[in-house]
Amino acid sequence: MHEPVNQLIKRLNIKLLGHYRYYGITDNSKSIGSFFYLTRRQLFKTLKRRSQKHRLNWDKYEKLLMKFPLATPKIYVSIYL
């Protein structure tokens, strides 16, 4: 909660990549895509709570994610090989 944003997203990306590598198998793309969407929404809510003035809106959040992008989901294991 009190970490700088770049370090927070860096640590979050490590955890996201681990999740994607574990669950990123064939036919699971919808679930990990949903997980990415929910993680992104929760990060917005968490960053918005850091200030009592709620100065973070969705447009500023999008710009922040352009500067510090989140790891995107990817299928790592194909069971059809």
N, C-alpha and C positions, 0 to 999 in steps of 0.2 A: 504494500500500500504506500510506503514512503520511499520506495526505490525510484531512482530516475527512470524515465519512460524508456530510454534506449536499453538500459540493463533489464528492465522488466520484460520487454518484448523479446530480448535476446534469450532470457531464461525460459520464457513461454514457448519460443520457437523450438528449443531443445526438447521440451516436453511434447509439443505437437508432433515433431518428427518421430519421436519414439512411439507415439500413439499411432501415427500413420503407418509406420513400418510394421507394427504388430497387427493392426487391423486392416491394413491395405492389401487385401486379397481380392481375387476376382469376385464380381457380383456384390461387393460391399461398398461400392463407390457412393451410393446414395447415403449410406449411414455415415461415412467419414465426411462427406460433404455437409451433411446436417450438423455433425459435430463441429466442423469449421465455422459454420454460420452461427451456432449457439455460442461458441467460444468468442467469436468476434463481438457479438451482442453483449456478452458478459464483461468483456474487457472495456467496452464503451461505458457500461454502467459503473464499473469499478473506477475508471479514470474520472468519470463525472462526479463521483463521491469524494474525490480528493480535495475539492474546494467547496467551501460553504456558499460560494457565489454561483456555482454551476456555470462556469464560463465555457465549458466544452459543449459544443453542439455537434450535430452529425457532420456538417461540412468541415469543421476544424478537425474532427476525428478522421475523416477521409484523407485530409492533407497529411495528418500525422502518420497514417498507414502508408502513404506514398513514400514518406521519408524513412519509416521503419516498418517494412512490410512483414506480415505474418506468413508463416510457412503454409503453402497451399497443399491440399490433399493430393495424394498420388497413389496409384495402385503399384505396389512393389512386387507382389507375387502373383503369377498367373498359374492357375491350376490346370489350364488347358494345354500346356506345353508337352 
